[in-house]
Amino acid sequence: MATRSLAGLAALLQDLELEAIPEFPSADLLRQPIDIFHAYLADVLCQLVGCDPQKAYDAIQPANTTGNGDLDIVLPKLKLPGGPDLQDLAADLVKRFPSTHPLFAIPFKDGIHVRFFLSPKILPRVLLPYILDRGPSYGIPHTPPHPQPHSVNNNGNPNPSTPPPSPPPEPEPEPKKLLVEFSSPNLGQEFRTDHLRSTILGAFVANVHEAMGWQVVRVNYLGDWGKHIGLLGLGWMRYVGEEEGAAGGGGGGGGGGGGDAFRRVQEIYGRMEDEVKPHLAAKRRKAAAGGEGFDGEDEEEDGIFAERDRAFKRLEDGDGQAVELWEKLRHVSVDYYAGQYRRMGVTFDDYSGESLVCRNPEAVAKAEKLLREKGVSQLADDGSLVIDFSQHEAARWGQATLRAKDGLTTYFLRDVATVLDRLEDYSFDRLIYVVGEQDLHFRQVFKAVELLGRPDVAKRLHHLTFTRGPPQWGDEHILGDILDRCEEYVATAVAVAAADNPDQVPRTAPADLKTMAVNSLVVHELNTRNKAHTIGLDVEMLTATEGETGLGLQFAYVRLCHRIEQLQPRSEAAAGEGGSGGGAGAGADFASLWEAPWIELLRLLVRFPAVTTVAYKSLEPGPVLGYLFQVVEELGYCLEDVEEEEEEDAAEGSGAAAAAGSTRAARLLLFKGTRQVLENGMRLLNITPVGGS
């Protein structure tokens, strides 16, 4: 716990015979361990070139790759008077930098950069206590200020309490509030690839904002309103009838509630879609023959489209029978999805939907009134109400329809009204839509919010897009079947791997296999989300037990946990407190970590907080996932070294093994720190570690 306060951190560095940490306002010493070294380097640089201390600090940045060192002085950022030749300045700095500085190896010149490696003699003695003191909060500096039961981080124990630094800090401001809308399947329709990717990506967005101190509200905005609901209601009354309209349901569906009833809803909607297809084909042929365009909304006065629209109009008008049926169908769907999301480690604070705003006429009327008063909306030639963005400095965005010619509200108007409704309910600081593609739609919505007089709110809206991929994930149409199929694939892959390499693959309980299947699915989707539209289910990637895959990551984690268990009993005496907390390291031979691959693993671990910061700012999980695979690769080399050393110790006898106790103690500390980093990174991605302590 010592290094969690500035006083404790200073005491650790004093024990290492280092001078007091130079003070720089932008150094985040308690969250970014690299900033400790950054501050010392800036102090030396300031003395060497005689510049302003803050300029010296700002001219230093973490190296972009470990091959380029750990810290990098970017000389143009110094902005020195007189414009010295930067190549000469770089050579001069390398020559004059103190060769005996305890924190850095001798720097090297790289054009207009001077690059530094952290000293292997100091790095493990500073970094390992730093990581182990923080535990689940290393690289994830915040947990929700008021822990909620919906949290999908699964961090286990809350952050340990820490003694306040002296003097006491100012009270922290109220956390900012984020609404993140993700998953959002449509009632009755299949659970498509884009819904799956939205679920996985949205969970990450929520997690990373909580890690950075935001209060997060997770919203599943169901497609529970619109003409497709009219089609579903029409089909239910046609094929099921009023006497069975009370859509009860049994279990099933791999853990979700209402599985049988949900499948019945899906079946009815599928039959109605089949009925509609020939009508759509006939209308397209007619439009082609007549040379007229077809926009999908040129509905006939009679026939199935008219029946659908009348069914939906009854719902919009509040017809009691229509509303009762809709509520029952919605309940079945929400109950089913909630169960399936739990299998994925995801829960939602709010299952809202288009219906929420549409059944509140005041919300829609408010949005329409504001648009009309601002002169934004207008009647089109066909009688529909539209916004012509060409009149508002956005000609490429065309028109957006607020109300169709029959008076029915549109998805666009409902989205605009929902923004205002959510602002009133939540007073959000940011609203992120995690939706595949649909870029134009969201640009139009955000612009409409701006045009109705709320440019301040429009700036808080963000659309996080991704490649939608093929409509179906393999041959499956509903979420429960997708998860079931993943479990089958992963169980088979693990069984085959265990038969081929029984010493490398742990025995896995059925419950763990289910979790590993979800983990593999998450990594599969994160790996494919920005690839070509043709990429959907890649069974080889899903089930591969090596490489940059979910099972590869999971097996490496399990292998590490087993190694920690094996080392722990033999090194307890040498490791003092067992490698947890600021006292970690008593009796450990840190010199055994000075060479590759050990020091390379340490150099990766020190970067984790910076990686999470990049992921937060970019809303991209890729930096975290790529980083975890880097750690796993370097960890593999270390584990191989341990196995080779054990074979040598066994050959040389018990005396050699005893002499290696302090080395094992150091290895144990490093492995514990590595496990903590892997766990923290995996949980940020909504991956549940299996096989750890």
Salt bridges, closest charged atoms under 4 A:
ASP70 OD1 - ARG603 NE 2.89
ASP72 OD2 - HIS113 ND1 2.87
ASP72 OD2 - ARG115 NH1 3.19
ASP92 OD2 - ARG96 NE 2.93
ASP110 OD2 - ARG115 NE 2.71
GLU181 OE1 - ARG422 NH1 2.80
GLU190 OE1 - HIS477 ND1 2.83
ASP194 OD2 - ARG192 NH2 2.88
ASP194 OD2 - ARG468 NH2 3.07
GLU210 OE2 - HIS150 NE2 3.63
GLU210 OE2 - ARG218 NH1 3.20
ASP224 OD2 - ARG330 NE 2.67
GLU267 OE2 - ARG264 NH1 3.15
ASP274 OD1 - LYS277 NZ 3.68
GLU275 OE1 - ARG238 NH1 2.59
GLU297 OE1 - LYS227 NZ 2.89
GLU299 OE2 - ARG308 NH2 2.99
GLU307 OE1 - ARG238 NH2 3.35
ASP309 OD2 - LYS227 NZ 3.95
ASP309 OD1 - ARG308 NE 2.93
ASP317 OD1 - LYS313 NZ 3.13
GLU324 OE2 - LYS328 NZ 2.96
GLU327 OE2 - ARG359 NH1 3.71
ASP349 OD1 - HIS150 ND1 2.67
GLU354 OE1 - ARG414 NE 2.57
GLU368 OE2 - ARG403 NE 3.02
GLU373 OE2 - LYS369 NZ 3.88
ASP415 OD2 - HIS441 NE2 2.74
GLU437 OE2 - HIS533 NE2 3.66
GLU450 OE2 - LYS447 NZ 3.47
ASP456 OD2 - ARG454 NH2 2.79
ASP456 OD2 - ARG460 NH2 3.49
GLU476 OE2 - ARG485 NH2 3.07
ASP481 OD1 - ARG263 NH2 2.62
ASP484 OD1 - ARG343 NH2 2.80
GLU487 OE2 - ARG343 NH2 2.87
GLU487 OE1 - LYS514 NZ 3.13
GLU488 OE1 - ARG485 NE 3.41
GLU525 OE1 - ARG197 NE 2.67
GLU525 OE2 - HIS524 ND1 2.92
GLU600 OE1 - ARG603 NH1 2.68
GLU620 OE1 - ARG529 NH1 2.66
GLU643 OE2 - ARG559 NH2 3.08
GLU645 OE2 - ARG667 NH2 2.73
GLU646 OE2 - ARG563 NH1 2.65
GLU646 OE2 - ARG570 NH2 2.97
ASP649 OD2 - ARG664 NH2 3.15
GLU679 OE1 - ARG683 NH1 3.73
